[in-house]
Amino acid sequence: MEPLVVGSMASSSYQVVTSESGPQTRFIARSLSLHVSIVGYSSMEHCSRFRQALLRRNNLLRSPRQDTTCMLRFTSQNKFGGDCRKVQAAVDDFYLGRTLRVPVAAACLRNHDKDESRAKDRLPVPVEETRYFNFIVIGSGVAGLRYALEVAKVGSVAIVTKSEPHESNTNYAQGGVSAVLDPSDSVESHIRDTIVAGAFLCDEETVEVVCREGPERVKELMAMGASFDHSEDGQLHLTKEGGHSHHRIVHAADVTGREIERALLTAVQNNPNISFFEHHFAIDFLTKQEGSSVRCYGVDTLNIKSKEVLRFIGGVTMLAAGGAGHIYPNTTNPRVATGDGVAMAHRACAVISNMEFVQFHPTALADEGLPIRPKHRENVFLISEAVRGAGGILYNQSMERFMPQYDSRWELAPRDVVARSIEDQLKKRKEKYIYLDISHKPSKEILSHFPNIAAVCLQYGLDITKQPIPVVPAAHYMCGGIQTGLSGETSVWGLYAAGEVTCTGLHGANRLASNSLLEALVFSRRAVEPSIEYALGVGISHQDIDEAKEWPRVIEASAVLDKFQLQNISTFTACQREQLQQIMWDYVGIVRSTERLEIAQAQLKELESVWEDCLCKHGWNPLMVNTELCEMRNLISVANLVVSSALARQESRGLHYTTDFPDLVERQRFPTFIFPSFPISLKGNSQVIYKMPVEPARISEKRGDLS
Ligand SMILES: Cc1cc2nc3c(=O)[nH]c(=O)nc-3n(C[C@H](O)[C@H](O)[C@H](O)COP(=O)(O)OP(=O)(O)OC[C@H]3O[C@@H](n4cnc5c(N)ncnc54)[C@H](O)[C@@H]3O)c2cc1C
């Protein structure tokens, strides 16, 4: 058996230990801030036994200090031989954040004291394996940031986000936030518009709460430094979008989301109670079933850059991981929107709701129609609803205005109606795009309201003040998600959720334009007091923490697989991902049918099994993770949730249109729920939700009481 290297930094010594009968570790630890690293091992089994032994050394690892944790590193390759100097260099390198494979062949003991100051200079923050916070927030869009800023007033907060801090759907939002801020407008009118757009499937209590609390949330945002457009009279400049009967959209030109994200990120970065973990991919929640309930203790994450698996344990976990646009090939969502949040929550046995309602934005920039075609891009560029609100007109390629044939509200009809009308035109005329024209408006007005859209189009040779814009529908927003109550609570204890990842009941069967930033603001705020109460009350005990930190962990695939295995897995996964997106586009798009949904279901099943077979063939096992694999697994899961929910709804309502059931059916006016495969108690939810027998997606038929 090969020996192990055990290194400790910022303390005194490290040892290299070898043993035939398993690890015998002797630590010479001087301070509590000991960081332990295994940089080599001979077999997974050995490693795992070693890890258990290490974790049992409670006096060493169970320190009251948050930063005293243990980090483990696995490898099966022996690159360095048994030279002590190489081991030392390897350990140093390791702490500089590089990925190393450093098994050694000889036992050695070396005092580290002499090198300590040098090492400290080079390595101010060693990576740790488990971190403890009062609140763990997954996602750095508007929902996550807004929540973090509030709970940071009472405790420590970790924000975990999978890419750059700003990368989120929030950052791309153009139109604005809807809120009743004009004296001639009314909350009742906003409520009515929301419910009409939602095809009467909205939860009325939720709608009322959001519309009433919205104006206050927008004012708070401004107090935090978000700067919105004002008219010459000094009042907020409010625009009007499809489905709204008043001007009530607060905006920052056509880059509202970017401005909100900027303001919130600045506040977060200045907050000493908040620690930011960017490029940390949340893999799965740490959950435990207790009777008929499930409790969440935190989350396992993968540091995408260093490849470490880092465990976060906390009193409350707030899931704000956004949307799932990338289950489709054409989406306005950035690359991060792969439905991770919904998939993780589903695996953690949270109730999921209304997944059939995927919003396709009618007007995304059609690359085919541009004078200069952009190179391949991850997401399509959105031409905001506000362009139609400002008088934009839709034409087919013969420059015939077609919306009057479909709806009396013409271009200002809700998005589902406009998207279906465009799809009908494209199919009938066998064309790839239609036009959205705003060029009849004064160019000064166009450029002042839509500077970003104008600039992006100009990059591709199109002047929107003179030419019509080629557009097509694209997947844009997920109305369904994790079922939450009025305080953002989910059916999993200790797990709260806010923003696009949720289904609060606000949107019903279709989202009213600019209501989603609003929903995220309202619910991230509403979750604050109840979750603080939970963290301080029920919370998480020392015993829970000790238990949770010892639960089995996953391993980053590159620590185990070789370059060729990884390359094969990666290429195949990318190809399967494209195929999944195509299945969803072809069979689960804007217009659906039972037959096509069943084809999608069968094809997704086949795809999943072929994909897993291929992974296994290349040495993968279920304990191995990397970003591509995790995203793919989540995309498959969310795609299946959408298809099974769509099959369950035997009517056409809002965003779900099926040719087999083209009409609204009043007795089907209930949300769709997907329950975990064992009975759960819904005690944690304040909102009345419909109780269902334990089956995958079905439309609920009656309201049940909450025990
Ligand atoms: C192009 C575009 C325009 C839009 N325009 C408007 C508009 O004008 N008005 C409006 O109201 N709404 C608009 N929306 C919708 C709105 O922007 C979103 O619904 C809202 O911003 C969602 O906020 P969120 O905080 O829930 O999620 P997001 O802002 O998407 O944030 C999710 C966060 O979670 C992180 N994350 C995801 N998965 C993981 C993981 N596994 N591990 C760690 N982190 C993870 C992401 O990196 C991101 O930081 C628009 C959306 C798009 C795409």
The ligand as an ORCA input file, in Angstrom:
! r2SCAN-3c Opt
* xyz 0 1
  C     -32.829     38.622    -21.020
  C     -33.755     38.707    -19.837
  C     -34.528     39.834    -19.657
  C     -35.396     39.907    -18.574
  N     -36.109     41.057    -18.371
  C     -36.883     41.164    -17.258
  C     -37.545     42.375    -16.934
  O     -37.429     43.361    -17.632
  N     -38.318     42.413    -15.823
  C     -38.481     41.332    -14.990
  O     -39.179     41.425    -14.002
  N     -37.831     40.186    -15.272
  C     -37.040     40.074    -16.356
  N     -36.376     38.907    -16.616
  C     -36.500     37.809    -15.658
  C     -35.700     38.155    -14.407
  O     -34.490     38.730    -14.794
  C     -35.399     36.916    -13.586
  O     -36.538     36.146    -13.399
  C     -34.870     37.326    -12.222
  O     -33.791     38.191    -12.388
  C     -34.477     36.091    -11.450
  O     -33.719     36.468    -10.349
  P     -33.147     35.331     -9.407
  O     -32.360     36.010     -8.369
  O     -34.234     34.427     -8.998
  O     -32.229     34.454    -10.374
  P     -30.948     34.887    -11.210
  O     -30.852     36.333    -11.342
  O     -30.946     34.075    -12.450
  O     -29.761     34.393    -10.290
  C     -29.512     33.015    -10.115
  C     -28.154     32.857     -9.488
  O     -27.960     31.506     -9.115
  C     -26.679     31.080     -9.535
  N     -26.717     29.626     -9.693
  C     -27.464     28.888    -10.544
  N     -27.205     27.583    -10.372
  C     -26.268     27.501     -9.398
  C     -25.572     26.441     -8.790
  N     -25.772     25.167     -9.128
  N     -24.665     26.720     -7.828
  C     -24.419     27.992     -7.459
  N     -25.046     29.046     -8.015
  C     -25.964     28.798     -8.956
  C     -26.444     31.839    -10.819
  O     -25.081     31.868    -11.135
  C     -27.000     33.190    -10.420
  O     -26.056     33.918     -9.690
  C     -35.515     38.819    -17.691
  C     -34.734     37.685    -17.878
  C     -33.852     37.629    -18.934
  C     -33.008     36.404    -19.116
*
